[in-house]
Amino acid sequence: MKRAAIGGFERYLSLWVVLCMIVGVELGRLFPGAIDVLRRVELGSGSQVNVPIAILIWLMIYPMMLRIDVASVLNVRRRPRGILVTLFVNWLVKPFSMAFLGWLFFKHVFASLLPANLADQYLAGVIILAAAPCTAMVFV
């Protein structure tokens, strides 16, 4: 079976991401009031779930979800080794190894450079990143 060629969007995905980041930062500088309004739009009062970000994440994930081959997903039961290894690494190895590395660096190596509460937040952040390195992976 011949593989489909990678399209321009996929080939230059890193470039698109960098360009979007630059555009986002510049929009924030040009229109700080509008960005503050968008920042305050939450799902519920005090929920800390930002509606514009939630919408953009779903727009990012939706095309990928349309390509899921449900029959292939159901066939995983026949040969579960790959999914079991992935689950083991993603949920046991990475979070605990990252917790250790975060504790080592944020609580000891860089402790003199960080306030204790900020070190705790960074530690929580690296654990979450280890458990879910991609927002799309979390939703799927």
LUMBA-556250 format. One record per residue: chain; residue in three letters; z, x, y of N, C-alpha, C in turn. Coordinates in Angstrom, 1 decimal, padded with zeros to 4 digits. Each point is the difference from the previous one (the first is absolute). Layout:
N
+-------+------+--------+--------+--------+--------+--------+--------+--------+--------+--------+
! chain ! resn !   n.zz !   n.xx !   n.yy !  ca.zz !  ca.xx !  ca.yy !   c.zz !   c.xx !   c.yy !
+-------+------+--------+--------+--------+--------+--------+--------+--------+--------+--------+
!     A !  ALA !      Z !      X !      Y !      Z !      X !      Y !      Z !      X !      Y !
...
+-------+------+--------+--------+--------+--------+--------+--------+--------+--------+--------+
This chain:
140
+-------+------+--------+--------+--------+--------+--------+--------+--------+--------+--------+
! chain ! resn !   n.zz !   n.xx !   n.yy !  ca.zz !  ca.xx !  ca.yy !   c.zz !   c.xx !   c.yy !
+-------+------+--------+--------+--------+--------+--------+--------+--------+--------+--------+
!     A !  MET !  000.0 !  000.8 ! -001.2 !  000.0 ! -000.8 !  001.2 !  000.0 !  000.9 !  001.2 !
!     A !  LYS ! -000.9 ! -000.3 !  001.0 ! -000.1 !  000.8 !  001.2 !  001.1 ! -000.5 !  001.0 !
!     A !  ARG !  000.7 !  001.0 !  000.6 !  001.0 ! -000.3 !  001.0 ! -000.7 ! -000.3 !  001.3 !
!     A !  ALA !  000.6 ! -000.9 !  000.7 ! -000.5 ! -000.4 !  001.3 !  000.4 !  001.2 !  001.0 !
!     A !  ALA ! -000.9 !  000.2 !  000.9 !  000.2 !  001.1 !  001.0 !  001.1 ! -000.5 !  001.0 !
!     A !  ILE !  000.7 !  001.0 !  000.5 !  001.1 ! -000.3 !  000.9 ! -000.7 ! -000.3 !  001.4 !
!     A !  GLY !  000.4 ! -001.1 !  000.6 ! -000.5 ! -000.4 !  001.2 !  000.6 !  000.8 !  001.2 !
!     A !  GLY ! -000.6 ! -000.2 !  001.2 !  000.4 !  000.8 !  001.1 !  001.4 ! -000.3 !  000.4 !
!     A !  PHE !  000.5 ! -001.2 ! -000.1 !  001.3 ! -000.4 !  000.4 !  001.0 !  000.8 ! -000.9 !
!     A !  GLU ! -000.2 ! -000.1 ! -001.4 !  000.9 !  000.7 ! -000.9 ! -000.1 !  001.5 !  000.1 !
!     A !  ARG ! -001.2 !  000.5 !  000.2 ! -000.2 !  001.5 !  000.2 !  000.8 !  000.5 !  001.1 !
!     A !  TYR !  000.0 ! -000.7 !  001.1 !  000.7 !  000.5 !  001.3 !  001.3 ! -000.8 !  000.3 !
!     A !  LEU !  000.6 ! -000.5 ! -001.1 !  001.2 ! -000.8 !  000.2 !  001.1 !  000.8 !  000.8 !
!     A !  SER !  000.2 !  001.2 ! -000.3 !  001.0 !  000.8 !  000.8 ! -000.3 !  000.1 !  001.5 !
!     A !  LEU ! -001.3 !  000.1 !  000.3 ! -000.4 !  000.1 !  001.4 !  000.3 ! -001.4 !  000.6 !
!     A !  TRP ! -000.4 ! -001.1 ! -000.7 !  000.3 ! -001.3 !  000.6 !  001.5 ! -000.2 !  000.3 !
!     A !  VAL !  000.8 !  000.4 ! -000.9 !  001.5 ! -000.1 !  000.1 !  000.4 !  000.7 !  001.3 !
!     A !  VAL ! -000.4 !  001.3 !  000.1 !  000.3 !  000.8 !  001.2 ! -000.5 ! -000.7 !  001.3 !
!     A !  LEU ! -001.2 ! -000.4 !  000.0 ! -000.5 ! -000.7 !  001.2 !  000.7 ! -001.3 !  000.3 !
!     A !  CYS !  000.4 ! -000.7 ! -001.0 !  000.8 ! -001.2 !  000.3 !  001.4 !  000.3 !  000.5 !
!     A !  MET !  000.6 !  001.1 ! -000.4 !  001.3 !  000.4 !  000.5 ! -000.2 !  000.4 !  001.5 !
!     A !  ILE ! -001.0 !  000.8 !  000.3 ! -000.3 !  000.4 !  001.4 ! -000.2 ! -001.2 !  000.9 !
!     A !  VAL ! -000.8 ! -001.0 ! -000.5 ! -000.3 ! -001.2 !  000.8 !  001.3 ! -000.8 !  000.2 !
!     A !  GLY !  000.8 ! -000.1 ! -001.1 !  001.3 ! -000.7 !  000.1 !  000.9 !  000.6 !  001.0 !
!     A !  VAL !  000.2 !  001.3 !  000.0 !  000.8 !  000.7 !  001.0 ! -000.5 ! -000.2 !  001.4 !
!     A !  GLU ! -001.3 !  000.2 !  000.2 ! -000.5 ! -000.2 !  001.3 !  000.1 ! -001.4 !  000.5 !
!     A !  LEU ! -000.2 ! -001.0 ! -000.9 !  000.3 ! -001.4 !  000.5 !  001.4 ! -000.2 !  000.4 !
!     A !  GLY !  000.9 !  000.6 ! -000.7 !  001.4 ! -000.1 !  000.3 !  000.3 !  000.6 !  001.4 !
!     A !  ARG ! -000.7 !  001.1 !  000.3 !  000.2 !  000.6 !  001.3 ! -000.6 ! -000.8 !  001.1 !
!     A !  LEU ! -001.2 ! -000.6 ! -000.2 ! -000.7 ! -000.7 !  001.0 !  000.6 ! -001.4 !  000.2 !
!     A !  PHE !  000.5 ! -000.6 ! -001.0 !  000.5 ! -001.4 !  000.1 !  001.4 ! -000.1 ! -000.6 !
!     A !  PRO !  001.0 !  000.7 !  000.6 !  001.4 !  000.0 ! -000.6 !  000.6 ! -001.4 !  000.0 !
!     A !  GLY ! -000.3 ! -000.9 !  000.9 !  000.5 ! -001.3 !  000.1 ! -000.5 ! -000.9 ! -001.2 !
!     A !  ALA ! -001.2 !  000.1 ! -000.3 ! -000.6 ! -000.7 ! -001.1 !  000.6 !  000.5 ! -001.3 !
!     A !  ILE !  000.2 !  001.2 ! -000.2 !  000.6 !  000.6 ! -001.2 !  001.4 ! -000.5 ! -000.2 !
!     A !  ASP !  000.8 ! -000.1 !  001.1 !  001.3 ! -000.5 ! -000.1 !  000.0 ! -001.5 ! -000.4 !
!     A !  VAL ! -000.9 ! -000.8 !  000.5 ! -000.1 ! -001.4 ! -000.4 ! -000.3 !  000.0 ! -001.5 !
!     A !  LEU ! -001.0 !  000.7 ! -000.5 ! -000.3 !  000.0 ! -001.4 !  001.2 !  000.5 ! -000.9 !
!     A !  ARG !  000.7 !  001.0 !  000.5 !  001.2 !  000.5 ! -000.7 !  001.0 ! -001.1 ! -000.2 !
!     A !  ARG !  000.1 ! -000.9 !  000.9 !  001.1 ! -001.0 ! -000.1 ! -000.4 ! -001.3 ! -000.8 !
!     A !  VAL ! -001.3 ! -000.1 ! -000.4 ! -000.4 ! -001.1 ! -000.8 !  000.5 !  000.1 ! -001.4 !
!     A !  GLU !  001.1 ! -000.7 ! -000.4 !  000.6 !  000.1 ! -001.3 ! -000.2 ! -001.3 ! -000.8 !
!     A !  LEU !  000.1 !  000.1 ! -001.3 ! -000.1 ! -001.1 ! -000.9 !  001.1 ! -001.0 !  000.3 !
!     A !  GLY !  001.1 !  000.4 !  000.3 !  001.2 ! -000.8 !  000.3 !  000.9 !  000.8 !  000.9 !
!     A !  SER !  000.8 ! -000.7 !  000.8 !  000.9 !  000.7 !  000.9 !  000.9 !  001.0 ! -000.8 !
!     A !  GLY ! -000.1 !  001.3 !  000.4 !  000.8 !  001.0 ! -000.7 ! -000.5 !  000.5 ! -001.3 !
!     A !  SER ! -001.1 ! -000.5 ! -000.5 ! -000.5 !  000.3 ! -001.3 ! -000.5 !  001.4 ! -000.1 !
!     A !  GLN ! -000.4 !  000.6 !  001.1 ! -000.6 !  001.4 !  000.0 ! -001.3 !  000.1 ! -000.8 !
!     A !  VAL ! -000.7 ! -001.2 ! -000.2 ! -001.3 !  000.0 ! -000.7 ! -001.0 ! -000.3 !  001.1 !
!     A !  ASN ! -000.7 !  001.0 !  000.4 ! -001.0 !  000.0 !  001.1 ! -001.3 ! -000.8 ! -000.5 !
!     A !  VAL ! -000.3 ! -001.1 !  000.6 ! -001.1 ! -000.8 ! -000.4 ! -001.4 !  000.7 !  000.2 !
!     A !  PRO ! -000.3 !  000.7 !  001.1 ! -001.2 !  000.7 !  000.1 ! -000.2 !  001.1 ! -001.1 !
!     A !  ILE !  001.1 !  000.7 ! -000.3 ! -000.1 !  001.0 ! -001.1 ! -000.2 ! -000.6 ! -001.3 !
!     A !  ALA !  000.7 ! -001.1 ! -000.3 ! -000.2 ! -000.7 ! -001.3 ! -001.4 ! -000.5 ! -000.1 !
!     A !  ILE ! -000.6 ! -000.6 !  001.0 ! -001.4 ! -000.4 ! -000.1 ! -000.9 !  001.1 ! -000.2 !
!     A !  LEU !  000.2 !  001.1 !  000.7 ! -000.9 !  001.2 ! -000.2 !  000.1 !  000.6 ! -001.4 !
!     A !  ILE !  001.2 !  000.0 ! -000.6 !  000.2 !  000.5 ! -001.3 ! -000.7 ! -000.9 ! -001.0 !
!     A !  TRP !  000.1 ! -001.3 !  000.1 ! -000.8 ! -000.9 ! -000.9 ! -001.5 !  000.1 !  000.2 !
!     A !  LEU ! -000.4 !  000.3 !  001.2 ! -001.5 !  000.2 !  000.2 ! -000.4 !  001.3 ! -000.7 !
!     A !  MET !  000.9 !  001.0 !  000.0 ! -000.4 !  001.2 ! -000.7 !  000.0 ! -000.2 ! -001.5 !
!     A !  ILE !  000.9 ! -000.8 ! -000.5 !  000.1 ! -000.1 ! -001.5 ! -001.0 ! -001.0 ! -000.5 !
!     A !  TYR ! -000.3 ! -001.1 !  000.7 ! -000.8 ! -001.1 ! -000.5 ! -001.3 !  000.5 ! -000.7 !
!     A !  PRO ! -000.8 !  000.8 !  000.6 ! -001.3 !  000.4 ! -000.7 !  000.3 !  000.7 ! -001.3 !
!     A !  MET !  001.0 !  000.8 ! -000.1 !  000.4 !  000.6 ! -001.3 !  000.4 ! -001.0 ! -001.0 !
!     A !  MET !  000.7 ! -001.0 !  000.4 !  000.5 ! -001.0 ! -000.9 ! -001.2 ! -000.8 ! -000.6 !
!     A !  LEU ! -001.1 ! -000.2 !  000.8 ! -001.1 ! -000.7 ! -000.5 ! -000.8 !  000.7 ! -001.1 !
!     A !  ARG !  000.2 !  001.4 ! -000.1 ! -000.7 !  000.8 ! -001.0 !  000.8 !  000.1 ! -001.2 !
!     A !  ILE !  001.2 ! -000.6 ! -000.1 !  000.8 !  000.2 ! -001.2 ! -000.6 ! -000.7 ! -001.2 !
!     A !  ASP ! -000.2 !  000.7 ! -001.1 ! -000.6 ! -000.6 ! -001.2 !  001.2 ! -000.5 ! -000.9 !
!     A !  VAL !  000.3 ! -001.3 !  000.1 !  001.1 ! -000.6 ! -000.7 !  000.0 !  000.3 ! -001.5 !
!     A !  ALA ! -001.2 ! -000.1 ! -000.6 ! -000.1 !  000.3 ! -001.4 !  000.4 !  001.4 ! -000.4 !
!     A !  SER ! -000.3 !  001.0 !  000.9 !  000.4 !  001.4 ! -000.3 !  001.5 !  000.1 !  000.2 !
!     A !  VAL !  000.6 ! -000.7 !  000.9 !  001.5 !  000.0 !  000.2 !  000.6 ! -000.5 ! -001.3 !
!     A !  LEU ! -000.5 ! -001.1 ! -000.5 !  000.6 ! -000.5 ! -001.2 ! -000.2 !  000.9 ! -001.2 !
!     A !  ASN ! -001.0 !  000.8 ! -000.1 ! -000.3 !  000.9 ! -001.1 !  001.0 !  001.2 !  000.0 !
!     A !  VAL !  000.8 !  000.2 !  001.1 !  000.9 !  001.1 !  000.0 !  001.0 ! -000.1 ! -001.1 !
!     A !  ARG !  000.2 ! -001.2 ! -000.5 !  001.0 ! -000.2 ! -001.1 ! -000.5 !  000.8 ! -001.3 !
!     A !  ARG ! -001.3 !  000.2 ! -000.2 ! -000.5 !  000.7 ! -001.1 !  000.3 !  001.5 !  000.0 !
!     A !  ARG ! -000.1 !  000.6 !  001.2 !  000.3 !  001.4 !  000.2 !  000.9 !  000.2 !  001.2 !
!     A !  PRO !  001.3 ! -000.3 ! -000.2 !  000.9 !  000.0 !  001.2 !  000.5 !  001.4 !  000.5 !
!     A !  ARG ! -000.5 !  001.1 ! -000.7 !  000.6 !  001.3 !  000.3 ! -000.2 !  000.4 !  001.5 !
!     A !  GLY ! -001.2 ! -000.2 !  000.5 ! -000.3 !  000.3 !  001.4 !  000.9 ! -000.7 !  001.0 !
!     A !  ILE !  000.2 ! -001.3 ! -000.2 !  000.8 ! -000.8 !  000.9 !  001.5 !  000.4 ! -000.2 !
!     A !  LEU !  000.4 !  000.3 ! -001.2 !  001.4 !  000.4 ! -000.2 !  000.3 !  001.4 !  000.6 !
!     A !  VAL ! -000.9 !  000.9 ! -000.1 !  000.2 !  001.3 !  000.7 !  000.1 ! -000.2 !  001.5 !
!     A !  THR ! -000.9 ! -000.8 !  000.5 !  000.0 ! -000.2 !  001.4 !  001.3 ! -000.7 !  000.5 !
!     A !  LEU !  000.4 ! -001.0 ! -000.7 !  001.3 ! -000.6 !  000.3 !  001.2 !  000.9 !  000.0 !
!     A !  PHE !  000.0 !  000.9 ! -001.1 !  001.1 !  000.9 ! -000.1 !  000.0 !  001.0 !  001.1 !
!     A !  VAL ! -001.2 !  000.6 !  000.4 !  000.0 !  000.9 !  001.1 !  000.3 ! -000.6 !  001.3 !
!     A !  ASN ! -000.6 ! -001.2 !  000.3 !  000.2 ! -000.6 !  001.3 !  001.4 ! -000.6 !  000.2 !
!     A !  TRP !  000.6 ! -000.4 ! -001.0 !  001.3 ! -000.7 !  000.2 !  001.2 !  000.8 ! -000.5 !
!     A !  LEU ! -000.2 !  001.1 ! -000.8 !  001.2 !  000.8 ! -000.4 ! -000.1 !  001.4 !  000.5 !
!     A !  VAL ! -001.1 !  000.7 ! -000.1 ! -000.1 !  001.4 !  000.3 ! -000.1 !  000.1 !  001.6 !
!     A !  LYS ! -001.0 ! -000.6 !  000.6 ! -000.2 !  000.2 !  001.4 !  001.2 ! -000.4 !  000.9 !
!     A !  PRO !  000.5 ! -001.2 ! -000.1 !  001.1 ! -000.4 !  000.9 !  001.3 !  000.9 ! -000.2 !
!     A !  PHE !  000.3 !  000.4 ! -001.2 !  001.2 !  000.8 ! -000.2 ! -000.2 !  001.5 !  000.4 !
!     A !  SER ! -001.2 !  000.5 ! -000.2 ! -000.3 !  001.3 !  000.4 ! -000.1 !  000.1 !  001.5 !
!     A !  MET ! -000.6 ! -001.0 !  000.7 !  000.0 ! -000.1 !  001.4 !  001.3 ! -000.2 !  000.6 !
!     A !  ALA !  000.9 ! -000.8 ! -000.6 !  001.4 ! -000.1 !  000.5 !  000.7 !  001.3 !  000.0 !
!     A !  PHE ! -000.2 !  000.8 ! -001.1 !  000.6 !  001.3 !  000.0 ! -000.5 !  000.9 !  001.0 !
!     A !  LEU ! -001.4 !  000.1 !  000.2 ! -000.6 !  000.8 !  001.0 !  000.4 ! -000.4 !  001.4 !
!     A !  GLY !  000.0 ! -001.3 !  000.2 !  000.5 ! -000.6 !  001.3 !  001.4 !  000.4 !  000.3 !
!     A !  TRP !  000.9 ! -000.1 ! -001.0 !  001.4 !  000.3 !  000.2 !  000.1 !  001.5 !  000.3 !
!     A !  LEU ! -000.7 !  000.8 ! -000.7 !  000.0 !  001.5 !  000.2 ! -000.4 !  000.4 !  001.4 !
!     A !  PHE ! -001.2 ! -000.6 !  000.4 ! -000.5 !  000.5 !  001.3 !  000.7 ! -000.8 !  001.2 !
!     A !  PHE !  000.2 ! -001.3 ! -000.1 !  000.5 ! -000.7 !  001.2 !  001.5 !  000.1 !  000.1 !
!     A !  LYS !  000.7 !  000.2 ! -001.1 !  001.5 !  000.1 !  000.0 !  000.5 !  001.4 !  000.1 !
!     A !  HIS ! -000.9 !  001.0 ! -000.4 !  000.5 !  001.4 ! -000.1 ! -000.9 !  001.0 !  000.8 !
!     A !  VAL ! -001.2 !  000.1 ! -000.4 ! -000.9 !  001.0 !  000.7 ! -000.1 ! -000.3 !  001.5 !
!     A !  PHE ! -000.3 ! -001.2 !  000.3 ! -000.3 ! -000.4 !  001.4 !  001.2 ! -000.8 !  000.6 !
!     A !  ALA !  001.2 !  000.0 ! -000.6 !  001.1 ! -000.8 !  000.5 !  000.4 !  000.4 !  001.4 !
!     A !  SER ! -000.1 !  001.2 !  000.4 !  000.4 !  000.4 !  001.3 ! -001.0 ! -000.5 !  001.1 !
!     A !  LEU ! -001.2 ! -000.4 ! -000.4 ! -001.0 ! -000.5 !  000.9 ! -000.1 ! -001.5 !  000.1 !
!     A !  LEU !  000.6 ! -000.7 ! -000.9 !  000.0 ! -001.5 !  000.0 !  001.3 ! -000.6 !  000.1 !
!     A !  PRO !  000.1 ! -001.1 !  000.8 !  001.3 ! -000.8 !  000.0 !  000.1 ! -000.7 ! -001.4 !
!     A !  ALA !  001.3 ! -000.2 ! -000.5 !  000.2 ! -000.5 ! -001.3 ! -000.7 ! -001.3 ! -000.3 !
!     A !  ASN !  000.1 ! -000.9 !  001.0 ! -000.7 ! -001.3 ! -000.2 ! -001.5 !  000.1 ! -000.1 !
!     A !  LEU ! -000.6 !  000.9 !  000.7 ! -001.4 !  000.2 ! -000.1 ! -000.4 !  000.7 ! -001.3 !
!     A !  ALA !  000.8 !  000.9 ! -000.5 ! -000.2 !  000.6 ! -001.3 !  000.0 ! -001.1 ! -001.1 !
!     A !  ASP !  001.0 ! -000.9 !  000.1 !  000.0 ! -001.1 ! -001.0 ! -001.2 ! -000.9 !  000.1 !
!     A !  GLN ! -000.6 ! -000.2 !  001.1 ! -001.2 ! -000.8 !  000.2 ! -001.2 !  000.7 ! -000.6 !
!     A !  TYR !  000.0 !  001.3 !  000.3 ! -001.1 !  000.8 ! -000.6 !  000.1 !  000.1 ! -001.5 !
!     A !  LEU !  001.2 !  000.1 ! -000.5 !  000.2 !  000.0 ! -001.5 ! -000.5 ! -001.3 ! -000.6 !
!     A !  ALA !  000.4 ! -001.1 !  000.6 ! -000.5 ! -001.3 ! -000.5 ! -001.5 ! -000.1 !  000.1 !
!     A !  GLY ! -000.6 !  000.5 !  001.0 ! -001.4 !  000.0 !  000.2 ! -000.8 !  000.8 ! -001.1 !
!     A !  VAL !  000.5 !  001.2 ! -000.3 ! -000.7 !  000.8 ! -001.0 !  000.1 ! -000.7 ! -001.4 !
!     A !  ILE !  001.2 ! -000.6 ! -000.3 !  000.1 ! -000.7 ! -001.3 ! -001.0 ! -001.2 ! -000.1 !
!     A !  ILE ! -000.1 ! -000.7 !  001.1 ! -001.0 ! -001.1 !  000.0 ! -001.4 !  000.5 ! -000.1 !
!     A !  LEU ! -000.3 !  001.1 !  000.7 ! -001.3 !  000.5 ! -000.1 ! -000.3 !  000.5 ! -001.5 !
!     A !  ALA !  001.0 !  000.5 ! -000.6 ! -000.2 !  000.5 ! -001.4 ! -000.2 ! -001.2 ! -000.9 !
!     A !  ALA !  000.7 ! -001.1 !  000.2 ! -000.2 ! -001.2 ! -000.9 ! -001.2 ! -000.7 !  000.3 !
!     A !  ALA ! -000.5 !  000.0 !  001.2 ! -001.2 ! -000.8 !  000.4 ! -000.8 !  000.8 !  001.0 !
!     A !  PRO ! -000.8 !  001.1 ! -000.4 ! -000.7 !  000.8 !  000.9 ! -001.1 ! -000.7 !  000.7 !
!     A !  CYS ! -000.4 ! -001.1 ! -000.5 ! -001.1 ! -000.8 !  000.7 !  000.4 ! -001.4 !  000.1 !
!     A !  THR ! -000.1 ! -000.6 !  001.2 !  000.3 ! -001.4 !  000.2 ! -000.8 ! -000.9 ! -000.9 !
!     A !  ALA ! -001.2 !  000.4 ! -000.2 ! -000.9 ! -000.9 ! -000.8 !  000.5 !  000.0 ! -001.5 !
!     A !  MET !  000.5 !  001.1 ! -000.4 !  000.6 !  000.1 ! -001.4 !  001.2 ! -001.0 ! -000.1 !
!     A !  VAL !  000.8 !  000.0 !  001.0 !  001.2 ! -000.9 !  000.0 ! -000.5 ! -001.4 ! -000.2 !
!     A !  PHE ! -001.0 ! -000.5 !  000.7 ! -000.4 ! -001.4 !  000.0 ! -000.7 ! -000.3 ! -001.3 !
!     A !  VAL ! -000.8 !  000.9 ! -000.5 ! -000.8 ! -000.3 ! -001.3 !  001.0 !  000.1 ! -001.1 !
+-------+------+--------+--------+--------+--------+--------+--------+--------+--------+--------+
